[in-house]
Amino acid sequence: STPSKGLTLQLLWNHRWEYDKGPERLLEIVRGLLRSRLEFVLHVVGQQFREQPPAFAELRSLLADAQALGSWGFIRDHGEYLNLLGQCEVALSTALHDFQGLALMQACGAGCSPLAPARLVYPEWLDEAFLYPGDAADPQREAAGAVAMILALAEKRASGQSLPLADVSRFSSDVLLDEYRRVLSAVTLLAMT
């Protein structure tokens, strides 16, 4: 997330390769970025399944043709995966359904600036500055909002500024374990009375 990472913006999409993670929306965002002529590389990683939405094949072809294709597919080695997260600058979510946003949280923890739709669970734990406008019923509007925000981040970075980071420390095991212990102790005390 520092401006010294080179000219090419490193984008990440690290979700399960299923319809509910919005691959068609990701494809729309990539089309918009390519029209903008932004210099970027997109890393599309995550758990894959035998049946994949067709958008992934089109996305890979489009990125390869534009020489914007980064890592692609599932990364088995956890250290290698964490290393990739540390190299990326902006992590995207295009999810239609997400109960926690763990993949995006993990990317934030590795130093990525998150970008997510202003719906689902994301407004609960991300500041408005990390949320692109739109709704599930309007994929073009969401894609346009995401593209505008990516371009603004790229401009900020090009001017020598660091990209904004989301504080996800409240979700760390250190913080949560203490809270779970407190709750379990209270429940145990209630059960004993």
C-alpha positions in Angstrom: 0.0 0.0 0.0 3.0 2.3 -0.4 3.5 4.4 -3.5 6.9 2.8 -4.1 5.4 -0.5 -5.5 5.9 0.5 -9.1 3.7 2.1 -11.7 1.3 -0.8 -12.1 -1.5 -1.0 -9.6 -1.8 -4.5 -8.1 -5.4 -5.5 -7.6 -6.7 -8.6 -5.9 -9.9 -10.6 -6.0 -9.6 -13.5 -3.6 -12.9 -15.3 -3.3 -14.6 -18.6 -4.0 -15.2 -19.0 -7.7 -18.9 -19.2 -7.5 -21.9 -17.1 -8.8 -22.6 -15.6 -5.4 -19.2 -13.9 -5.4 -20.2 -11.8 -8.4 -17.7 -12.8 -11.1 -19.9 -11.1 -13.8 -19.5 -7.8 -11.8 -15.8 -8.3 -11.6 -15.8 -8.7 -15.4 -17.7 -5.4 -15.7 -15.2 -3.7 -13.5 -12.3 -5.0 -15.5 -13.9 -3.8 -18.8 -14.2 -0.3 -17.2 -10.6 -0.3 -16.0 -9.4 -1.3 -19.5 -11.5 1.5 -21.1 -9.8 3.9 -18.6 -6.4 2.8 -19.7 -5.2 2.4 -16.1 -2.1 0.3 -15.8 -3.0 -2.5 -13.5 -2.6 -6.2 -12.9 -5.4 -8.3 -11.4 -4.7 -11.4 -9.3 -7.8 -13.7 -9.3 -7.3 -16.3 -6.7 -9.5 -18.5 -4.5 -11.1 -21.9 -4.2 -12.3 -23.3 -7.5 -14.9 -25.9 -8.3 -15.5 -28.2 -11.2 -18.4 -26.0 -12.4 -17.3 -22.4 -12.8 -19.3 -19.4 -13.9 -18.4 -18.7 -17.6 -17.3 -15.1 -16.6 -14.0 -16.6 -15.4 -13.0 -17.8 -18.8 -13.9 -14.5 -20.4 -12.2 -12.6 -17.6 -8.9 -14.6 -18.0 -8.9 -14.1 -21.8 -9.6 -10.3 -21.4 -6.9 -9.9 -18.8 -4.3 -11.9 -20.8 -5.0 -10.0 -24.0 -4.5 -6.7 -22.0 -1.4 -8.0 -20.3 -3.1 -7.4 -17.0 -3.3 -11.0 -15.8 -1.6 -11.7 -12.5 -1.9 -14.8 -10.4 -4.7 -17.0 -11.4 -6.4 -19.9 -9.5 -6.1 -21.5 -6.2 -2.8 -21.1 -4.3 -2.1 -24.2 -2.3 0.8 -22.9 -0.4 -0.4 -20.7 2.4 2.9 -18.8 2.7 2.8 -18.1 -1.1 -0.8 -16.9 -0.7 0.1 -14.5 2.2 3.0 -13.2 0.2 0.7 -12.4 -2.7 -1.7 -10.6 -0.4 1.3 -8.5 0.9 2.2 -7.5 -2.7 -1.3 -6.4 -3.7 -2.5 -2.9 -3.0 -6.3 -3.0 -3.5 -8.5 -6.0 -2.7 -11.9 -6.1 -4.3 -15.2 -7.7 -3.4 -18.0 -8.1 -5.9 -20.1 -10.4 -3.8 -23.8 -10.8 -4.1 -23.9 -12.8 -0.8 -21.3 -12.6 2.0 -21.9 -13.1 5.6 -18.6 -11.9 7.0 -16.2 -11.0 4.2 -13.4 -13.1 5.5 -11.3 -13.1 2.3 -11.5 -9.3 2.2 -10.6 -9.1 6.0 -7.6 -11.3 5.4 -6.4 -9.0 2.5 -6.9 -5.9 4.8 -4.9 -7.6 7.5 -2.1 -8.0 4.9 -2.1 -4.3 4.1 -4.5 -4.1 1.1 -6.8 -1.2 0.7 -10.3 -2.8 0.5 -13.0 -1.9 -2.0 -16.4 -3.5 -1.5 -20.1 -2.9 -2.4 -22.0 -0.6 -0.1 -24.3 -3.5 1.0 -24.2 -6.9 2.6 -21.9 -7.1 5.7 -19.4 -4.6 4.4 -20.9 -1.4 5.9 -20.8 -3.0 9.3 -17.0 -3.2 9.4 -15.7 -0.9 6.6 -15.7 2.9 6.6 -17.8 4.5 3.8 -14.5 5.5 2.0 -14.0 1.8 1.1 -17.5 1.2 -0.2 -18.6 1.7 -3.8 -22.1 2.8 -4.5 -24.8 0.7 -6.1 -27.1 -2.1 -5.4 -27.4 -5.8 -6.3 -30.1 -5.0 -9.0 -27.8 -2.6 -10.9 -24.5 -4.2 -11.8 -23.5 -1.5 -14.2 -23.9 1.2 -11.6 -21.9 -0.8 -9.1 -19.1 -1.5 -11.6 -18.9 2.2 -12.6 -18.7 3.2 -8.9 -15.9 0.6 -8.3 -14.0 1.8 -11.3 -14.2 5.4 -10.2 -12.9 4.5 -6.8 -10.1 2.4 -8.2 -9.1 5.3 -10.5 -9.1 7.7 -7.5 -6.9 5.3 -5.5 -4.5 5.1 -8.5 -4.4 8.9 -8.7 -3.7 9.2 -5.0 -0.9 6.6 -5.2 0.6 8.3 -8.3 0.8 11.6 -6.3 3.0 9.8 -3.8 0.4 9.2 -1.1 -0.2 5.9 0.6 -3.5 4.2 0.1 -5.9 4.2 3.0 -6.0 1.0 5.1 -9.0 -0.5 7.0 -8.4 -1.4 10.6 -9.5 -5.0 11.1 -7.7 -5.5 14.4 -11.0 -5.8 16.3 -11.5 -9.2 14.4 -8.1 -10.6 15.4 -7.9 -13.7 17.5 -6.2 -11.7 20.4 -9.2 -9.4 20.7 -11.9 -12.0 20.0 -10.6 -14.6 22.3 -10.8 -12.3 25.3 -14.4 -11.4 24.3 -15.4 -15.0 23.9 -13.8 -15.9 27.3 -15.8 -13.1 28.9 -19.1 -14.2 27.3 -18.5 -17.9 28.1 -17.7 -17.0 31.7 -20.9 -15.1 32.0 -22.9 -17.9 30.5 -21.2 -20.4 32.8 -22.0 -18.3 35.9 -25.6 -18.0 34.7 -25.9 -21.8 34.2 -24.5 -22.4 37.8 -27.2 -20.2 39.4 
